[in-house]
Amino acid sequence: MPKVDIGDAEIYYEETGDGPPLMLVPGLGGGGSFWAPQIAEFAEHFRVIIHDHRGAGQSTHSLIDYSVDQMAADTVALMDGLGIDSAHYVGHSTGGAMGQTIAQDHPERLKSLVLSATWAGRDSYFRRCFETRREVLVELGLEAYARASTLVLMPPWWIAENDALIAEQAKILAVNNPPTEVMVSRIDAIMKYDRRAGLGDIRTPTLVICARDDAVTPIHLSDELAGSIPGAEQIVLDRGGHFVPVIQSGDYNPPVLDFLRRQAGL
């Protein structure tokens, strides 16, 4: 299993394809396999790197106080370990928060930035959503947390059509999940995150993309990003919920790949 030692943790990663390096960075769940519907298509043009966040998947499940700054630093350390000076970057949800952090603190490391279903800082809706999910996790346990999370991560029409698949995925996740205290700390990390003040300083070419029916990071949070980052492009897909890269990859992949190829001169 390929891993990079970043000093106090090992980060599991996979890479596919040749060309300019492209980091695909997942959200709060932290599993690089989230990007399965993108890897093959994007790898026709890029050296695609996915990884499991520290605290998720096959990376070290460190018992630390997690933060988005720490998650971003881990990603930069992974790039260092792979000999990548700068890369194109697609970050979904928490991965997008990490991308904003890198773009503000280490702009030389990013050639382009795709902010996928993400946010710049919490508002009262975001706070209520994650306070509730955190409470379910702590009080009722992992299975209840997974069931409740499905109701906001996926759009209603998709849930109605994929009941058996959701049940099967829940069994797989239950085997691979980190300790509850790690998951709670990661939720606390995104609740504390706020990078609004530095959005106007981002000079990395940026695309903001989301689905209109996203119930976790609703469209107004993407509007805030697109309106605050100089020169940012914005795309709103008709449907797909928070997990739009998975649920509507046929709609998601073409505009994201078009943006990345334009930025890479391909």
VENBEL-V493289 format. One record per run of one state. SS is the DSSP state (H for helix, E for strand, C for the rest). FROM is the first residue (numbers start at 0). TO is the last residue. If there is no record, write none. Layout:
BEGIN
ss->{SS;SS}
from->{FROM;FROM}
to->{TO;TO}
END
This chain:
BEGIN
ss->{C;E;C;E;C;E;C;H;C;E;C;H;C;E;C;H;C;H;E;C;E;C;H;C;H;C;H;C;H;C;H;C;E;C;H;C;E;C;H;C;E;C;H;C;H;C}
from->{0;2;5;9;16;19;25;31;42;45;51;67;81;86;92;93;105;106;109;116;120;121;123;140;141;153;155;161;162;176;179;192;193;194;195;201;205;211;218;228;232;237;243;247;248;264}
to->{1;4;8;15;18;24;30;41;44;50;66;80;85;91;92;104;105;108;115;119;120;122;139;140;152;154;160;161;175;178;191;192;193;194;200;204;210;217;227;231;236;242;246;247;263;265}
END
